[in-house]
Amino acid sequence: MAPPLAAAIRRPHLSYFRRILWSHHLRLSTSHSPSDQSDFEPDPDHPIPPPHSIDGDGELASFVHRISSAASSASSPKDALSLLLSSSSSSTTGPSPAPASPALLVCALWELRRDPDAAALAVRYGDESSAVDGADGVGAGLQPPPAEAWHLAVWAAGKARRFDLAWAVVRRMRRRGVLTRRAIVILMERYAAANEVNKAIKTFDVMEKFKVEVDQTAFYSLLRALCKSKNIEDAEELLLLRKKFFSLTAEGFNIILDGWCNVITDVAEAKRVWREMSNYCITPDGISYTLMVSCFSKVGNLFDALRVYDEMKKRGWTPGIGVYNSLVYVLTRENCMKDAHNIFSKLIYKGLQPNVETYNNMIIPLCESCKLDEARMVMESMILKGIVPTISTYHAFLKQEGIDESLKLLRKMKEDGFGPKSDTFLMLLDKFFLLNESGNALRVWNEMRKYDISPARSHYMTVVQGLVKHGCMPRALEYYDEMKENGFASDTQLEKEFKTFLLANRDHWRGGGKYNIIPQRSKHFARRSRMQ
């Protein structure tokens, strides 16, 4: 009998693993892979702040407050800038209203990222302050905004779909002679994320006009952006249409293949792209094979996963840890546990070391098959080997546990520094509503507040739609009103349903609460009450 999960992760040497996790978290916070280097917020609810450290939190708060106040009180961006510049010139005592360092400006922009107007104003103010003649005593010694500050301003505007504002920042960068390719890539990515495919392509096409180098790297950035936003067919069409300008390569096809294998797992489309590579005389490389093994593994196709793995080795490509991780997943999913465990031995023989994904790829399918005792044993083995669980490890268990054990796991996650995060609660809300346990879903909602996690629109919509589905319209209305009061967008379909409900029950409100309905009584019952 495997030990309980809580016991499996409660070891004397856990503090050592916490230190490992913390150093790992710092590395993640300060590095970005080339494919997602423009994404400042990989996790919408728990963003990774820019890796800048500055002295004096009071200075940062004061600067952010000054920018926000100017942006909200002025009648136009021009007036807001004039207000800030005039306050700079009139300030003779105390700290300068202008950003004292590039790091301070970047941190301020991160704080203002959800207010694109204020973010654009901040970078423009930093630019103007540094350009003021030092002889006037204002702006002397101030450095111009660093590239990351401009990028954040473009990203914040694009994230809010304020593309007019994003283009204004890009044009200002061009006038200052500081326009970078990354700024244009960020703009393309935000258009793609908004499903504005044609505008994303047009943005790429104007790069040359803006005197930004247009090469295959920039083109592949556009393809990645389109695939990431699930516009994979458009990306593939563009790849083939532009083959005269950008030669077809395995790298280009791998971007499309990654879309069909990982963004949308569609085996038929992945096979078609594989054949298309052959039609254009493009030889698959190691990444191509890795993607196909991953794709077959995700859908539980053990035969084809092993076939591609064997072919990969015959072609002279050395399988990496990603290939073996995929094989662990599909073997465990297909209940070939002996072969899955043998992969661990093979990894070590090949000079590789099992990582957290290797163990997760065994734990997750075990949990999905409700083999929680075996999953706990694997997790205990992982911890004993010094490999720290991730939030995905905990999520695998949370998806299968009942409400009481789920709440215990949430506490353990917090104690051990693994979360819980916003998407943890979103997953639990979804689960309990699907199980027709709306009461437990609301317990999870109340628990979320205890972990200082502010509900996002996705949380509100999950709760509201779940309550509507279970006929709890008055409670659903309360959460829906709260969602709108917190500034989140309304939903057209829900508005119609609630309007119909309110009209049908307008004469049956009870005074104790906003949406408490008096049950309608039959005429016979009402007549008996009057006679008594």
Secondary structure, DSSP 8 states (H G I E B T S, - for coil): ----HHHHT--TTHHHHHHHHHHHHHHHHT---GGGTT-S-SSSSS----S---S-HHHHHHHHHHHHHHHHHSSSHHHHHHHHHHHHHH--SSS-SS-SSHHHHHHHHHHTTT-HHHHHHHHHHHHHHHHS-GGGTSSTT-----HHHHHHHHHHHHHTT-HHHHHHHHHHHHHHT---HHHHHHHHHHHHHTT-HHHHHHHHHTTTTTT----HHHHHHHHHHHHHTT-HHHHHHHHHHTTTTS---HHHHHHHHHIIIIIS--HHHHHHHHHHHHHTT----HHHHHHHHHHHHHTT-HHHHHHHHHHHHHTT----HHHHHHHHHHHHHTT-HHHHHHHHHHHHHTT----HHHHHHHHHHHHHTT-HHHHHHHHHHHHHTT----HHHHHHHHTTS-HHHHHHHHHHHHHTT----HHHHHHHHHHHHHTT-HHHHHHHHHHHHHTT----HHHHHHHHHHHHHTT-HHHHHHHHHHHHHTT----HHHHHHHHHHHHHTTT-B-TTSTT-B-----HHHHHHHHH-
